[in-house]
Amino acid sequence: MGAILSLNSSSSGSNERFEICQSEARKRQRFLMTCCEGNVGLIPGLPDEVSIQILARVPRIYYLKMKLVCQAWKETIMSTQLFNVRKELRVTEEWLYLLTKAGDDKLLWYALDPVSKRWIRLPTMPSSVFEDDSRKVSAGLRVWNMLGSGIKIADAVRAWLGRKDRLDRMSYCGCAIGAVDGCLYVLGGFSKASAMRSVWRYNPILNVWNEVSPMSTGRAYCKTGILNNKLYVVGGVNRDRGGLTPLESAEVFDPDTGMWSQIPNMPFSKAQVLPTAFLADLLKPIATGMTSYNGKLFVAQSLYCWPFFVDVGGEVYDPDTNSWVDMPTGMGEGWPARQAGTKLSVTVDGKLYALDPSSSLESARIKVYDGLFDVWKVVVQDVPIRDFADSESPYLLAGLLGKLHVITKDPNRDITVLQVDVKNHLSSLLPSPSGAPDDSSRELGTDPWRVIASRRAGSAELVSCQTLDL
């Protein structure tokens, strides 16, 4: 009996303490809301200038809940003033933004805070459906549940050849992704088998999508790059009465003015010297990759006639002279390619890196471009990536927190973010006077790869990724 009374007494005490804690929490919440609504300042007893500096130092992952404190806090956290203070205080945080295609062909965006290792689902991206090739927008057909854009390149090319039923029922197939001035951009792609001009921007401060000025030309599978805080778009394909046509044009978006400007077309000089008119008509030039490096845009190019892609080096755009020149021979010939000839790279601390999948999973390697000798050198061996055969995009590359990251899927089909500190491996590369590629990297004795985050993915596929520092 005594034990029962003791147990009941203990339980009663716990309940009382819980109720007191709940009551105190409600009082604090009412106090904060009263303070905010009473215009006594963001934090009672402190000037707003000091309060903003305090809020600016809070990790960004907590802003989602802090916006619920009161209207004044919400307005402050959703203001550019707060994020300008974060820049001044040098407390900005770099996050990874990952675009995936779910099993139902929907595009889903996720943001990863690499410090807390927490993932956040972004709002669903809107979409517009265009009536015809003239790209007249029908307001009645504007929809807000976006369909996926990540179908396999093989399916897209088959559609170009006439079997375009899947393109007809999907929107944003082949859209391009960019990040500039603290925002994400989704550009072009197919809708109803027509290449779109539309551009959507995601503002992470407001956590909303909005449509901005469209490109001058409808594009799908175009390439993007950033120079001088401007977003460049080159190449891609468009659709006319004769089918899908590769584009040589390029344009640039200035986020300060919200306007697009034309830049000179890519010359595709290697495509102009084919030996016969038959080959010139058969092999179509197309941009297969682009990267910003040393203040210029480097565009990899190929000649294609499905299913064959022939590398022809590439061209380099110099914004100072507003002109194109041929890409260095070694850079173009050695730039590793993945499916359908596409070339992926990332710049980390001024160094250009690419992943060479080679012919088997076990031999995948990270290479770095040596501009002095115009060669690609192996810097990291044995990259742990899988599922090359059945995956549209088996891996992505990102430069995050000054380190190289590979985003891929593990044996359990979970999305995994792998990190390697390439600086440790760069020190092991000795200059090669002969200019020959160095295909050996010094063994450091330990696995250089570290998993910094993962999430369940199931049948979802990787599409693209970007980083933002806010």
Secondary structure by P-SEA (a helix, b strand, c coil): caaaaaaaaaaaaaaaaaaaaaaaaaaaaaaaaaaaaacccccccccaaaaaaaaaaccccaaaaaaaccaaaaaaaacaaaaaaaaaaccbbbbbbbbbbccccbbbbbbbcccccbbbbcccbbbbbbccccccccccccccccccccccaaaaaaaaacccccccccccccccccccccbbbbcccccccbbbcbbbbbcccccccccccccccccccccccccccbbbbcbbbbbccccbbbbcccccccccccbbbbccccccccccccccaaaaaabbbbbccccccccbbbbbbbbbcccbbbbccbbbbbccccccccccaaaaaaccccccccccccccccbbbbbccccccccbbbbbbcccccccccccccccccccccccccccccccccbbbbbbbcccccbbbbbbcaaaaaaacccccccccccccccccccccccccccccccccccccccccc
